[in-house]
Amino acid sequence: METNEQNQKLNKYEMENQTIYTGFPSYSDAEMYADKIGGTVVEVSFKDGNDNPQITAEAGLVEKKLHYFVDAGEEYKFIHSSDPGFKEYAEELQKIKAKLQDSPPDERYLANFEIENAEDPIIVLKNDQFESVTSRERSKYLKHANVYEIAVSKS
């Protein structure tokens, strides 16, 4: 496990003639890290529950300057904590959770905020209805998903 300038944990994969780093919280973080180590920003995919990245351009992350995307078919949508719609869903989930636990929403939201951000939460919708919350790492193993991440490659 490596870290970048912001002390964020990165996943390191050794491939044939290169090292791949993933786990960047934004596209710009990947660019900064690539500049620092003399690497190249690339897109990688994790498919069929496989934890070995493959370099690809299928999701167009480099062109779109995005850092994460999941394709699990038309009925599923994965909303990353950095996505604009995440806050909206997260607030609704906190209200539901607070009702279930009979505690004030503000307290539940504040108590869980750091934990949820540390785990890089992903909200999973099925047919536009909430299904579950998972982590970025676990999303690789759900719903036969194809997970695409921005990465830095160093030869």
N, C-alpha and C positions, 0 to 999 in steps of 0.2 A: 504494500500500500504506500503510495507516494503522496506528497502534498504539494499544492501550488503556493503562490505568493500569499494567498489569503488563508493559508493553513487548511484548505479544504481537501478532504481525502479523495484521492484519485485511484481508479483501478488500473493496474498495469498488466498488460498481456504481452508475452513474448511470442512473436510469430517468426516465420522463416528467416527473414533478413531485416526485421524491424521490431520496434517496441511500440505498442499502442497504449495510449492513456485515455480513459473514459471517466465519466462522472462529473463533468463540468456543469456548474449551475447556470451558465449562460454561454452564448456563442462568444461574447467578448472575452470571457475568462479563458476559453480555449485559445483564442487568438493571442492573448497575452502570454499564455504558457508556451505556445508554439514559438513565439518570438524569443522567449527566454532560453529555451533549450535548442533552438535552431531546428525545429520540427515543422511539420505541415499539418494544417487543419484538414481533416477528412471526415467522411460519414462512415459509420459502421452499422451493421445490422446484427441482431441476435434473433434467430428464427427457430421455431419448433422446440422451444425450451432449451436451446443450446446456449451455453454460457461462453462460447468462443466467438469473438467478433469476426465478421467478414467485412472487408472494405467494399463499399457500394456507393451508389448515387441515386438509389431508387426513390428515396423520400425527398430528395432535393434540399437537404438541410443546409448545405454549404451555400447554395444559391439564395436560399430564403433567410439565411443567417439565423436559423433556429438551432436549438441544442438537443431537442428530444421530441419524438413522435412515436405513437403506437398505432398500428393497423391491426385490428382484430375483427375485421368484417364490418358490414354496414350497421348491424344492430348494436355494436359496442363503441363507446367513445371513452377515451382515457383523458382526463383533464389534469394536467400537471400543476403543481403548486405555483409555478411561475406564469401560468396561463391567465389571461384577463378574467375569464369566467370562474376561476377557482374560488375566489373570495366569496362570491355569491352563493355557491354551493356549500362552501365550508360554514358560512354563517347559518344557513338553513339546517345543516347537519348538527351544528352545535345546539341549536334551539331544540331539535328533536331529542338529542342526547340529554340535554338539561331537563326536559320534561320527563324523560324516562328515569332519570336519576334524582328528580325532584330537587334540583339546585338552581340558583339564579344563572341565567345564560352568561352574564358577564364574567362570573367567577369561573364557570366551566371553560369559557373561551380563553381566558387569561391563563388558567392553570395548564391547559393543554397546548398552548401556542408554541412554546419552545420545543416540546417533545415532537409535535407534528412537523415542525419545520426541520428539525434535526433528522427526521426519518424521510424527508423529501416525499411528502404524501402525494398520492395519485387517487383521484376520485374516478370510479368506474361506473359508467351509465350503460344500461341496457335498454334499448328502445326509448331513449331520453328519460328514463327513470333511474333513480339512484339504485345501485346494486351493492357496492362495497367501497372501502377505502383500502388502498394497498401502497406499497413502497415502489420506488423506481426499480429497484433490484428485483422485487417479486413480480413486477409486471412482465418480465421476460418469460415467466412460466405459466401465465394465465391465458385462458381462452385461445390457445394456439396463436398467440399474438406474435406479430413481427414488430420488434422494437428497434427503433433507429436512434442513434445517439451521435452527437458531434464528438470527435476524438482528435487526438494529436498523434501523428505518426513520426517516429524518429528512426532513421536508418542507422 
